[in-house]
Amino acid sequence: MKQIKLKGKDLFDGSRFLGPGKVLIMDENGVVTGIVAENAAGEDVRELDGILCPGFVNSHCHLELSHMKGAVPEKTGLPSFLTRVMEGRNNGHNQTDAIAAAEEAMWESGIAAVGDICNSPATIPQKRHQRLYYHTFVECMGFVDHAAPTRYNYSLEVLQAFREISGPGHSASIVPHAPYSVSKTLFGLLAQTPHNTPLTIHNQECQAENELYNSKTGDFLRFFSHFGMDTSGFQAPGVNSLEAYLPYFSHNKILLVHNTYTSASDIRFAQQQPLEIWWCFCPQANLYIEDRLPNIPLFREAGCNITLGTDSLASNHQLSVWEEIKTIRAHYPEIPLEELLQWGTANGARALGIESRYGSFREGTQPGVVLINNEESKRII
């Protein structure tokens, strides 16, 4: 069988840099068969100018919003951003083409697997190709308690449509959207859904979310009023949102996304819960919407499991994990590149439960190969 042999300026295996003297060996299908010293690799080694890295894992994306690129102004704050998205997401007729173009751009930039948020079946045709691996998170929302069964049953129908995609390149689960958009009853229904993992939720993306849960004040009250939503049944529990909802999901795996206003006490509370928690950062979207980044050093100091996502083209200029890494490096230059690459590869694969194939150059994996050079990333295999 034909072998593919690649050597770069350095080789990152998903956990650490192995140095410039290593050669990555794969079979003709891109399955890793080994990493050897250059003097043991034999002939036909292809030398590349850059760092070799496993394909990136984009832990949080909204592919179905790709047609909204540039449609929402920057730095308006989350409630205003959500209003624009909700009012504009059904406008335009190029959603299918935009989804295909966004996937192509992710592929070219080196993304191999995606945790993708969906509210509708719009991405099913693209995902049937299984060019990228997708775990579809079917998002369920409804802040008015009596509507919970109807909302839940609708999302279950969407989930079933995604689960009919056959093949090894796709899986799906039903998940809550965010604390400000899910009622107590709906949280309970989602928590009791069998065979449903991993979970994800937009967590503490803006200060208004914590204000809502602490005192039933803040910008979300205006947001609810704008859409004619009855919030009389909601009683503020007097704690930050994370402390109110996280106990619903004990003994599961959950990705908490954004975490822009998560505090040290929130992290301590989360770490005391009996579930596997991953903290996903989407820095470019945070700057686009709130003009603020999470306190990433706080999470590192606490030993948190960290992954990276891109959010959507409604809140970002491109869907590139490498661009997210560059943004973090610009604001937190003390974080080693090796650690950031681990967040974008092996950690993302573990969070989605696909580490047997993606995220590292271990023997038997098939993660794809990315070349990082001159501040750009591009797919090689």
N, C-alpha and C positions, 0 to 999 in steps of 0.2 A: 504494500500500500504506500502511496506517495506521502512523504512527510513535508510539513511546512516548518521551516526553521527561521526564527526571527531574533535579531539582536539589536538593541537600542543603546542610547547613551546611558540608560539605567533601566532596571526592570522592577516594577512594583507588582507584587504577587497577590494583592488584596489585603495584605497585612503590613508589609514592610518593603523597603527598597533592598534589593539583593545585590546591587552594584552593577557596573558596566560590563563585567566579564562573564555574564550569564546569557545563555541562549534558550529561548522558549521553543519547545518542539510540540507540534500538533499533527494530527492526522489530516487527511484531505477534507474532512468534515468540520475541522476546527475544534476537535476534542483534544484536550491537553493530554499529552503522553509523558511529558517530563520537562524539567528545567536542568540543564547541564552546564558545566564549565565550557568556555569557548573552545579550549583545546581538546575537548571530548565530543564536540558536536559534529565533526566530520565536514563534508563539503556542502555546497549549496545553501550557505547561511545568508539570509537577506539582511543586510545592515541598514538600519533606519536612523534618521537624525531626530531623536527625541526620546521621551520616556515611554516605554511600553506598559500598558495598564489594562486590566480586565474591563470589559464593557461596563458602563455606568448603570446604576439602578436609580431611576427617578421615582422616589417613594411617594410623591404627591403631585398629581397633575389633573387638570380638567380639560381633556382633549376635546370634549363636545363644545367648549366655548371658543374654539380656535377662530371662528368667524368673527369674533368680537375684538380682534387685535386693533388697538388704537381707538376703540369706541368709547372708552371711559377715561376721563382726565386723571392725571396723577395727583397723589398727595391730597385727596379729598377727605380721607378718613373712611373707615370701614362702613358705617351705616349709609353714607352717601354712595359709596362704591356699590354696595349691595343693591341699593335702589336702582342705580343705572343698569346693573346687570339684569335684575328681575324685569325691568321694563323693556330692555333691549335684546334679551337673549333669543327671542323668537323673530326678530327682524332680520331681513336679508335672506337670500336664496342660495348662498354659496357655502352652506355649512359642510356639505359632503366634501367638496373640493378643499375647503380649509382644513378639515380633519386629515385628509390624505397628505396635504402639504406639510402640516405640522408633524405628522409621523415621519415623513421623509427627512425633515430637518433633524428630528431626534436621532434617527438612524445615522445620518451623516456625522453628527456630532459625537457619536459613540455610545449612545444610550442603548442598552440591550433589553431592559425590563422596566416596566412602569406600573406603579400603583395609581390607578386612574379612577377619578370620581365621576359618577354618572347619575343624572336625574331622569334620563330617557334612554330609549334604545338607539339613539342616533349613531353611536360608534360601532354598533354591531357589524355592519358590512365591512368596515376596515379591519376590525379585530379578527374576522374570519380568515384573513390572509395569514395570521400568526407570524408575521415578519418579526415583530417584537413580542416578547412575553408581556402579557397584561394580567394583573389582578384587578378586576373591576370591583370598585366599592360602590354599590348601589345606594345612593344617599336618600335617606328618608327624613322628612321634616314636617312639622306641624306644631305650632306653639299653643293652639287652642285644644284643650284636653279632650273635649267630646268628639273631636274629629280624628282622634288617634287611630281607631280601628280602620277607618276609610283610607287614611294616609298610609298606614302600614300595609294594608292589602294591595294597594296600588303598587307600592315599591316591591312587594313580593312578586307581583306579576312581571315587573321589569327584571327582577333578579332571575326569575325562571327563564326569561328570554335570553339573558346572557349565559346562563348555565347550559343552554342548548348548543353553545359553541363547543364543538368537539375537538379533541386533540390536546397535546401536552402544553400548548402555548397560552393557556388561558384558565383562570379560575375566578370565582366571584363570591362576594358576601354582601349582606345588607347592613348598613351602618347609619348612625345618627349624623346629621349635618353639623350642628353646633349647639352649645347650651342655650343660646338665645332663640333657637328655632325648633326646639324639641320639648314637648310637654312631659310631665311626670309619667303619664300613662304610656306615652309613646316610648320613652326611655325604657319602661318596664317591658313592653312588648319586644323591643329590639334586644334587650338583655336576655330574654328567654328563648330567642330563636335558636333552634338546634343546628348543629353542624355548621357553625357560622364563625369562621375565623380566617384571617385576622380582622380586627375592627380598626376603625379610624374615626377621628373627630377633629374639626377645627377648634383649637383650644386657645382661649385668651389672646385673640388676635388684636383686640383693642381694649382700651380702658373701659369703654361703655359696657362691655360684657360683665366685668366685675362689679361695676356700679349697679347694673340691673339686679344681680344676685345679692349684693350686699344691702341695697336700700330701695330697690325698684325706682331708681332715678336714672337720668342720663339720656343720651342720644337715641337709644333703642326705643324709648317711649314714643318719640316723634316718628321713628321708622314704622312702628306698629300702627300708629294713628294714620300715617300716610296711606297704608294699605287696608285700612278699615278693620284691623284685627282687634278682637275683644281680649284684653289681657286682665280682665277682672278676676279671673280664676287663678292668676299667678300670684303667689305670696313669696316675697323675697326671703330666702332662708337665713340671710345675715352672714353669709360666708362668700368667699370667692367661688366662681363658677366651678372650678375643678373639684373642689371639696364637696360640692353638691351632687355632681353627676357621676364621678369616677367609681364610687362604691357599687353602682348598678352592675358594673362589668367585672366582678371578681372572677378569678380563675379563667381568664382569657388573655389574649394578646391584643394590645391596642397601640396604634400610632397616634400620638398627640401632635397635631400639626400647627405650626406657626409659633405659638408660645411667646409672643412678643411682649406680653405683660405678665408673664409667669414669674413669681417671686421665689425666694429661697424657701419660704415656709410652704409654698405650693409644692415645690419639688420634694421636700421632706415628707409631706402628706402622701404624695404619690408613691414614694418609695416604701411606705408602710403598708401599701395595699397588696393583697395576694394575687397580683396579675403581672404579666410581662409587659413592661412599658418601653416604648421607643419614642424618642422626641425628634420630630422631623422639622428641619428649618428650611424655609424658602426665602432667603434674604432679599432677593431682588423684588419679590412681590411685596414683602414688608415695606421696603423703601418706596415702591410704587404707590401703595395704598396709604400707609400710615407715616411714611418718612421716618421710620424707626426700625432698628434691629433688635432681636432678642439679646439679652445679656448672656451671650454664649459662654464666656468664661465661668459663669455661675453653674451652668450645667456640667461643664468639664470638671470643675472642682468637686461636684457631687457624684462624679463617676457615672453619669447617665449614659444610656445607649442612644447614640445620635445617628440620624440619617439625613439625607438631603432630598429636596423636591424643587420643582420649578413653578408650581401653581399653574395658572392658565395664561394664554395670550391676551386675555382681558386685563391681566395684572402684571404682565411681563413683556419684554421686547423680544424674547426668544426662549425656547425650551431647551436649555443646555445645562447639564449638571456642572460641567467645567466652568461655565460663566458664574454659577452660584459659588463655586469654590474660589474663584478669583475675587468675587465680592467680599467673601469672608476674609480672605487674605488681606485685602485692602483696608479693612476696618480692624482686624485682629491679627496683625502680622506675627504675633508671638506663637500662633498655633502652627505646628509643623505641617508641611505639605503632606507628609506620610499619613498623618492622622486624618487630614481632610479627605484624602483619597480613600482611606478606609471607610469613612462615612458614606462616600459616594459609590462604593462598590460592595465590599463584603458585608458591611452593616445593613445596607439596603436589602441585600439578598436574604439575610437572616430575618429581617423584619417582615418580609413578604413570604418567608418559608420556602425559598427557592435556592438555598445555598448549595444544594447538591449539584446544581448545574451552573449557577451564575455567581458573579461577584469575586471570583478568585481564580488563580491559575493552579489549582490543585489537580492532580492527575484524575482524569475522568470527567472534569468539568468542561463546559462548552460556552464560555462566557462572552465570546467575541473579544477582539483586541482593539484597543484605542492607542493612537499615537498622539502624545502631547508634545507640542513643539511651537516655539515662538508665540506663546500665549494662546494657542489654538488647540483644539482637540478634533481629531477626525478618525473615523473608523477605518481599520486596516483589514480586519477579518470579520 
